[in-house]
Amino acid sequence: KTEVSRMSEAPDDQETAVAGPVRKLVGRQCREVVEESPDEALIEGFDEWRRDHPRRSLQLDLLAPMLELLNITVYRLDFGYNECPPDVLPSISAGYSGYFFVHPLARKNGRKLQRLKKLDPDFGKVVNFVQKHSQSKPDAAKMLAELEQAVKAAEKTQEATGL
């Protein structure tokens, strides 16, 4: 029998669990996603006090559709409101963001969760991390160039609308 996660937000229903292409991961779903996900996944774990929140969120929101085309699901987990069992997904230091890569059916296939060692990495490192661990081996340079272009366009739009 698997250990139940301790503190956790209530899981959303399937329609509201998706904020654009980034899915909200809550503590009680951690083990299932990390060990039994049928697809590859990138998880951004963060603490509510992270310093560069708006830009980092925008970058992940724009990277997610690119990864979705490669059948890589993107999740965001707020460690301030959720706890995963430590043997499933290690927590990160307060004020930072951390990234984890999940292999499909990891437990069944004997694969371990991969953790990007650097906290608050630039997104070039995140894209290279995905390239290194994904079966689809995306072109990191091309994906990063597309991401940077999309971020600039989105920031320009936000400036123009005064958000």
Disulfide bonds with the S-S distance in Angstrom:
Cys30-Cys84 1.66
